[in-house]
Amino acid sequence: MALLEVKDLSIIYRTPFGIVNALNDITFNIDKGESLTVVGESGSGKSTLALAIARLLPPNAKYVSGSIIFDNIDLLKLSSDEMRKIRGTGIFMVFQEPATSLNPVFKVKDQLMEAVRIRYEREGNIFDENKAISEIISVLKDVRMPDPELIIERYPHQLSGGQIQRVMIAMGLLMRPKLFIADEPTSALDVTVQAQILRLLKDLKREYGISILFITHDIAVASIIADSVMVLYAGQLMELGSVKSVMHEPKHPYTQALLSSIPRISKTEGKLPIIGGSVPNLLNPPPGCRFHPRCPFRMDICSKAVPNLTKVNDIYVRCFLYGQ
Amino acid sequence: MGLASFLIRRGINMVITVLGVIFIMFIITHIITPNPAVAWAGPHPVPSIVEAITKEYHLNDPVYVQFYYFLLAVIQGNWGEDPMYHQPIIQLIDTYFPRTLELTIAAMIVIIILGILTGAIAAVHKNTPTDYTIRAFYLVTWSMPPFLVAMLLQLAIAYGLKLLPATGLANPLLSPPKLITGMPTVDALIEGDWPYFWSSLRHLILPATALALVAFGIISRLIRNSMIDIAAKPFIRTAIMKGLRERDVVFKHMLRNALIPAITVLALTFASLLAGAVVIEDVFSWTGMGWLLTQALYQQDYPLVMAGTFIVAIGVVIANLVADILYAVVDPRIKLE
């Protein structure tokens, strides 16, 4: 049974320059204990998608159509106070900027304690500070934080970016959310720390059995932690399928181009393939398939109509190469 | 180590600042009136008395010698005898300064509550009629001359609605409590003299509010703008993501950060109120330090003017020191070194 069902979700931003079509008819599910990676370049709408699910979009954004069903509740129909009660223990999200994602004036301990207190209140339990501290220490050990007893007495500016991301993940685990959203949590970190955090998330998914929505611009990262991959391009869902299928037999020309542009040490000769052209301006997106101006297999119909999502083997793909 | 050396360095700094201020004041008063002995001798000055005063206050000596005698009197603790009141200046300060301090502290309490509350409300309701009303209100009180704010308040509340008394420290028919701190409300409270406490509190409200109305706008605006800045920070998104109530997000996570820039301004406001309560004290006949200093200036009572300046200068440097210490208390990223 699906934990999260996103159906025909479209979102626009009103800007002084006009309307930006950030997301168009996005449909996907995440099952309990499953993880989905959303891959896309900047401007593909991947962060908008994450914020939309948490209902944290800025005021100039508007839900045009669609529904987001989480745990059998339509999130878009909730009042802001009802939505607040979903946040934290239902859906938790870790953001991209580790340097500023913790409040600079409170100790790590107090910020984690606040999360535990909210969960206790919602579970109807009486808050016990000593119990909370031992829980915090044990979760920090789970996220492989060295010296958790010392770390919790520190302020955010005394931690490194990797340590803060571990604290943020620990905060998520302490709230025991059903869905854990990670919006490029490793993009601002060193490569070695990045790999540690990714491995950590993968282990935690197994240990805690949580569902993860992982957002990244790096398709190589997707293969590490995800069960399924969704490829977004300029607000359109291009391809969705299991990691194995998408990574080995990508159907959409965009996914194929993305995968072939990953640098590989084994291929020492020749130039790294790149995708010609640039990401379209969403104020005035190309008609039809938004990838068509850069697509090597472009046909006449591509600029005239938007292809439907069709199932090819076990992959959903939005491309006229696969009939319609 | 860090804190001790910080305090020592700041201490030296403060002494130099205060000495500088009173030295400049000393020079200015002596340029204006090189020999005030005639004024001090009363309405019908007799030459022998003028001569005695000149001798007593070393008025024929060079300025730096006179400055030396002034400092000596300060160090000895009695600050010399006042030529007009014929009592040690320290006694006058003991009586009048606590009243100004009480007025200033009361005004600061109103400023902090009003400034933070209106600033936070304006930030949460950014660019709505609520925000515009708050901003329009403090722009008016901020830009009006303080005496006008004071008189309008007096006219409306005291003379119009007759809710509060217009002038004075307390009901003159009540006998004041024993001087302990010198602040009428506090002393009455310590003594348990409820009628006097109630009366002095009612007399305090209008001047304190007038003082606060002039100064709260700068705090309100600062809090509003820094809260709007902070609202866009990722850690606020984290706080919302935890599922915290909006009240906790605003008054815990946002306000604590917005207070950091406000603290310096609050300290400077306190210092400027201490020095600037003169006009308000005059309108409400609040016989405090400001009132005393105005009288002293009219009477060319320069030793008293010097003493008053000295006290205010000390108040200003202490307020600044407290601001720096509070800074480090509120913001863990700041270390006192």
Interface residues (C-beta under 8 A of the other chain):
Chain A: A54 L56 R84 K85 I86 R87 G88 T89 F92 M93 F95 E97 T100 S101 L102 N103 P104 V105 F106 K107 E114 A115 I118 R122 Y155 H157 M168 M171 M175
Chain B: K233 P234 F235 R237 T238 A239 I240 M241 K242 G243 L244 R245 E246 H253 R256 N257 I260 V330 D331 P332 R333
